[in-house]
Amino acid sequence: MSKKAAHVSETPATAWLKAHGVAYTEHPYEYLEHGGAQHSAQVLGLDPFAVVKTLIMQDEAARPLAVLMHGNRTVSTKNLARQIGAKSVEPCKPEVANRHSGFLVGGTSPFGLKRAMPVWVESTVLELPKIWINGGRRGFLVGIDPAVLTAPLGAKPVQCALAE
């Protein structure tokens, strides 16, 4: 693991975690444009399966939703749509995702979202002993217990992972 890094200033995500009494560890790293969860896992010496990415998507009526997925897996939008009762699901364009979430793509966290939206989590994420997920800023992950995703966050489990 990396040496103890400097404290990162508060984000809407860390404010949300604190307000809900969630214990977390801070893991800043050098952000790489289009590096994604695989890059952050490599830089921090983490298993990419335990680094969870937050993806902002939309259904056929352009209603936003967040999907939490393993860093080394992709979302089967067809399987996701079927499980959540939507006709279709697709990723939002980056500028639309930024507007819905209040975060910049690459720094999106499911905690402290600007707009209320359903949050779906790949069910196998919940089986991990600990996960690392974006803390609301590019180049910043927080380590948490995955149980936080279901309560207090309210994410609902789905099975929509595809190997990358």
C-alpha positions as CSV (number, residue, x, y, z in Angstrom):
1,M,0.0,0.0,0.0
2,S,1.0,3.6,-0.5
3,K,2.3,5.7,2.3
4,K,-0.1,7.9,4.3
5,A,-1.2,10.6,1.9
6,A,-2.2,14.1,2.8
7,H,-5.8,14.8,3.7
8,V,-8.1,15.6,0.8
9,S,-10.5,18.5,1.2
10,E,-14.1,17.7,1.7
11,T,-16.3,16.9,-1.2
12,P,-20.1,16.5,-1.4
13,A,-19.4,12.7,-1.2
14,T,-17.3,12.9,2.0
15,A,-19.8,15.3,3.5
16,W,-22.5,12.8,2.8
17,L,-20.5,9.9,4.4
18,K,-19.8,12.0,7.5
19,A,-23.4,13.1,7.8
20,H,-24.4,9.4,7.7
21,G,-21.7,8.3,10.2
22,V,-19.9,6.2,7.7
23,A,-16.3,5.3,8.5
24,Y,-14.0,5.6,5.4
25,T,-10.3,5.8,4.5
26,E,-9.0,8.3,2.0
27,H,-6.9,7.2,-1.0
28,P,-5.7,10.0,-3.3
29,Y,-3.8,9.1,-6.5
30,E,-2.6,10.8,-9.6
31,Y,-5.6,11.1,-11.9
32,L,-5.2,9.9,-15.6
33,E,-7.7,11.1,-18.2
34,H,-9.6,7.9,-19.4
35,G,-7.6,5.8,-16.9
36,G,-10.7,4.7,-15.1
37,A,-10.9,2.2,-12.2
38,Q,-8.2,0.0,-13.7
39,H,-5.7,2.8,-13.5
40,S,-6.6,3.8,-9.9
41,A,-6.4,0.2,-8.8
42,Q,-3.0,-0.2,-10.4
43,V,-1.6,3.0,-8.9
44,L,-3.0,2.2,-5.4
45,G,-2.1,-1.5,-5.5
46,L,-5.7,-2.6,-5.3
47,D,-7.6,-5.4,-6.9
48,P,-9.6,-3.8,-9.8
49,F,-12.5,-6.1,-8.8
50,A,-12.7,-4.3,-5.5
51,V,-12.5,-0.8,-7.0
52,V,-16.1,0.2,-7.8
53,K,-16.9,2.6,-10.6
54,T,-20.0,4.9,-10.5
55,L,-21.6,5.1,-13.9
56,I,-24.4,7.6,-14.7
57,M,-26.8,6.1,-17.2
58,Q,-30.4,6.9,-18.4
59,D,-33.4,4.9,-19.4
60,E,-35.5,5.2,-22.6
61,A,-37.3,8.3,-21.1
62,A,-33.9,9.9,-20.3
63,R,-34.4,9.4,-16.6
64,P,-31.0,9.2,-14.9
65,L,-29.8,6.3,-12.8
66,A,-26.5,5.3,-11.2
67,V,-24.9,1.9,-11.6
68,L,-22.1,0.7,-9.3
69,M,-19.8,-1.8,-11.1
70,H,-16.5,-3.6,-10.5
71,G,-13.6,-1.8,-12.0
72,N,-12.7,-4.7,-14.3
73,R,-16.2,-5.4,-15.5
74,T,-18.7,-3.6,-17.9
75,V,-22.4,-3.2,-17.6
76,S,-24.7,-5.3,-19.8
77,T,-27.2,-2.6,-20.5
78,K,-29.6,-5.2,-21.9
79,N,-29.5,-7.2,-18.7
80,L,-29.8,-4.1,-16.5
81,A,-32.8,-2.8,-18.4
82,R,-34.6,-6.1,-18.1
83,Q,-33.9,-6.3,-14.3
84,I,-35.0,-2.8,-13.6
85,G,-38.1,-2.8,-15.8
86,A,-36.8,-0.4,-18.4
87,K,-37.1,-0.8,-22.2
88,S,-33.5,0.3,-22.6
89,V,-30.6,1.8,-20.7
90,E,-27.6,3.6,-22.1
91,P,-24.7,5.6,-20.7
92,C,-25.3,9.4,-20.5
93,K,-23.1,11.7,-22.5
94,P,-20.3,13.1,-20.2
95,E,-21.9,16.6,-20.0
96,V,-25.3,15.1,-19.2
97,A,-23.8,12.8,-16.5
98,N,-22.0,15.8,-15.0
99,R,-25.3,17.8,-14.9
100,H,-27.3,14.9,-13.3
101,S,-24.6,13.9,-10.7
102,G,-23.0,17.2,-9.8
103,F,-19.6,15.6,-10.3
104,L,-17.2,15.6,-13.2
105,V,-17.0,12.3,-15.1
106,G,-14.0,10.5,-13.6
107,G,-14.8,11.8,-10.2
108,T,-18.4,10.6,-9.8
109,S,-19.5,9.2,-6.5
110,P,-22.8,7.7,-5.6
111,F,-22.7,9.7,-2.3
112,G,-23.9,13.3,-2.4
113,L,-25.4,13.1,-5.9
114,K,-26.8,16.5,-7.0
115,R,-30.0,14.9,-8.3
116,A,-32.0,12.1,-6.6
117,M,-31.9,9.0,-8.8
118,P,-32.1,5.2,-8.3
119,V,-28.8,3.6,-7.6
120,W,-28.2,0.0,-8.7
121,V,-25.2,-2.1,-7.6
122,E,-23.8,-5.3,-9.1
123,S,-24.7,-7.9,-6.5
124,T,-21.2,-9.4,-6.2
125,V,-19.9,-6.0,-5.1
126,L,-21.8,-6.5,-1.9
127,E,-20.0,-9.8,-1.2
128,L,-16.6,-8.1,-0.9
129,P,-15.1,-7.4,2.5
130,K,-14.1,-3.8,1.5
131,I,-14.5,-1.7,-1.6
132,W,-12.8,1.4,-2.9
133,I,-15.1,3.9,-4.6
134,N,-14.8,7.5,-5.9
135,G,-14.9,10.1,-3.1
136,G,-16.3,12.9,-5.3
137,R,-13.2,14.1,-7.0
138,R,-11.0,12.9,-9.8
139,G,-8.0,11.1,-8.3
140,F,-9.6,10.3,-5.0
141,L,-11.1,7.0,-3.8
142,V,-12.6,6.2,-0.4
143,G,-12.4,2.7,1.2
144,I,-15.6,1.6,2.8
145,D,-17.6,-1.4,3.9
146,P,-19.9,-2.3,0.9
147,A,-22.9,-2.6,3.2
148,V,-23.0,1.2,3.1
149,L,-24.2,0.9,-0.5
150,T,-27.5,-0.7,0.5
151,A,-28.0,1.1,3.8
152,P,-27.8,4.1,4.2
153,L,-27.4,4.7,0.4
154,G,-30.3,2.5,-0.7
155,A,-28.7,0.9,-3.8
156,K,-30.6,-2.1,-5.1
157,P,-28.7,-5.2,-6.2
158,V,-28.7,-6.3,-9.9
159,Q,-26.8,-8.9,-11.9
160,C,-25.5,-7.1,-15.1
161,A,-21.7,-7.6,-15.1
162,L,-19.7,-8.6,-18.2
163,A,-16.0,-9.4,-18.1
164,E,-13.9,-6.7,-19.8
